[in-house]
């Protein structure tokens, strides 16, 4: 499951969770434009949770600066 998250200061919110990586990236790009127009500052990240050596970890794919 791919997740797109917006982090501003020390607060994060999940924008979308989907099985489709391209859809997640499209949402991130559209949200980047929307947040810039609203003059928000932060980072949008695209990741999935994977298990490495029995421990859950974030596997990050892309980041967008807002």
Secondary structure, 3 states (H helix, E strand, C coil): CEEEEEEECCEEEEEEEECCHHHHHHHHHHHHHHHHHCCCCCEEEEEEEEEECCEEEEEEEEEEEC
